[in-house]
Amino acid sequence: MNTLINMHNTVFSRLQSQDWILTSLARLLFAAILFVYYWNSGLTKLGDGLFGIFSPSTGAYAQIWPRVLEAVSYNTSELSLFHWLVVFAGTVAEFVLPVLIVVGLLTRLASLGMIGFVVMQSLTDIYGHGADADTIGAWFDRVSDAHIMDQRAFWVFLLLVLVIKGAGPLSIDRLLARRQTAPVPA
C-alpha cells in the first residue's frame, strides 16, 4: 500500500509543479471556445466602411443599450456621447482583449478586463434584454446548462486562472519577462 501511495504522491507532485500545463491549457481553451465568439460579436457592432468602428451599427447600441435605444425609437442620433463611448469601448474590448489573451501579452490585465466584460454582458442580458429564468439559471440545481449562471461561471473561472497564474511559457509576456531579467552586457 505504501508503494501505491508513494507512486501517487510522486506522479501528482510532479504534475502540480508544472504550472505551464494549466496556463497553456487555459489560453488554448479560451482560443478554442471564446475567441471566435467574441470576435464575431465585435463584428456585428461595426458600422459600414473602413472606419466602421467609429460609427457603430444600430445593432451595437441594441446589444449594449437595449432599453435606451428602444426609448428613442431606435434613432441612434438621439443618444449621447456617453452612449457612443460605451459602445465604442465595448467594441474595441471585444477585439483587443481576446487577441491579447491568445498571444499572451498583458494576459493578466486582459483576463481581468474580460472578466469585467463577461459580468457587464451578463448584467445587460439579465436587466437590459430581460433574460428569462431558464437562460439565467441557478447554481446548485439539477440543471447545468444555463447560459448565464452556469456557462459564464466557467468562462470567469478560466479567466481567473490566467489572472492568478499568468500566461505561461508560450507567451509574449514570458518573452518580455526574460528580456527584462536578462543580464545587460558590460
N, C-alpha and C positions, 0 to 999 in steps of 0.2 A: 504494500500500500504506500509506503514511503517513497518508493521509486516512482510510482504514478504521480504522487503529489509533487515531488521534485521536478519531474518532467513537465507537469502542468505549469509550475511556477517559472521554470526556465523559459519555456516557449512564450508564455504570456508576458513575462517581464521584458523579454527582447522585443516583442511586438509593441508593448506600451512605450518603450523608449524610442520608437520610430515615429516621431511627430510628422515626418514628411508624408506618411501614408494618409493621415487624417486630413491634413491641409490640402494636399494634392487632390485627394478624392472629393473634398468639399468643393473645390474650384471646378473640377471636372463635372460634378453633378450639377452645379449652378449652370455651367455652359450647356450641358445636355438638356436640362429641364426648363430653365428660366430665361436664358439669354435670348432665344428667338421669340419667346413670349413677350418680353419687354421691348425688344427691337420692333416687332410688328405692331405692338400697341403704340409705340412712338411714331411709327409711320402713319398711323391713322390720324395723328394730330397735326401733321404738316399741311400747310396751305399749298397753293399752286406755285409752280415755278422754282427756280434755283434757290431763292431766299424764302421758301415756304415756311421755314422755321420761325421767321419773324412775323408772319401773318397766319397764325394757327387756323385750322379749319373750324367750322361750326361744331363739328363732332368733338373737337378737343375741348371746347367750352362745355359741350353737353356731357362729356365724361367727367370733367372736373367740377363744374358748377351747374349741375342739372337743374336745381330748383331756381337758381338765379337766372339762368338762361330762359327757363320757362316763364318766369315773371316778366321778362322783357320781350315776350313773344318771339324768342329765338333770333332777335336782332342783336348781333354781337357789337354793333356800333354803339349800343346803349350801355355797354359795360365800361367800367373804369380802367384806368391804367393798372391799378392793383390786380384786377382780374386777369388782364393780359400778362402781367409779370408772373403770376402764379402759374398760368398755363404755359408760358414760355419756360419757366424754371422746371416745371414738371416734365415737359417735353425733352428739354436738354438732359435732365436727370435720367430719363428712360433710355437715352442713347449712351451717355458718358459713363454712368456708374457701372452698368453691366460690362462694358468694354474694359474698364479699369480692373474689375474683379477677374475677368477671364485672362487678361495678360499679366495680372499680379502686380499692378502699380498702385500705390497708395491703397492697398487692399483693405486694411483695417478701417480707414475712413470711408472708403467706397461702400464697404459692407454695412457700416453704421448708417450711412446715408440711405442705403437700400432698405434697411430695417425701418427707418422713418418713412420711406416711400410706401412700404407694404402696410404700415399702420395707417397712413393717410388714405391709401387706396381702399383699405378695409372700412374705415370710417365713412368714406364717401359712398361706398357701396351700401352700407347699412343705413346711413342717415340721408344721403343725397338721392340715392336711387331706390331706397325703401326695400332692400333685400328681405325676402321672406324668411321665416324661421328655419325652413329646411336648408336654405342657402347659407344662413349664418351658422346654424348648427349649435352644438353644445358639447362641452368636454364631459368626460366620464359617463357618456351614454353608450348605448349598444351600437350606434351608427358611427362609422368613421370616415364618411365621405363628404362632409360639409365643405363647401368651397372656402369659407372664411375661417371659422374657428379651427378646423382640423388641418386643412391643406396649408393655410398660411402660417400656422404654428410650425410646421415642418420647414417652410421657407425661412422663417425667422431663426429657427434652430441652426439650419445650415449656415446662415449668415453670421450667427453668433460664434460658430466655430472659427470662422475667418477673423472676426473681431478679436477673439481671445488668442488664437494661435498664430495668426498672420497668414501670409500667402504660401509659405513653404519654399522649398529649394528651387522649384521650377518656376521662378517668377522674376520680374524686373526688380521688385523690392529686394530680393536676395542679392541680385547683381549689384544694385546700388549700395547695399549694406557692406558687401565685400569690398567694393571700390573705396568706400569711405574709410574702412578699417585697414586697408592695405598700407603697408609701410611706404612712406614717401622717400624716394632715393635722395641721398645727401648730395 
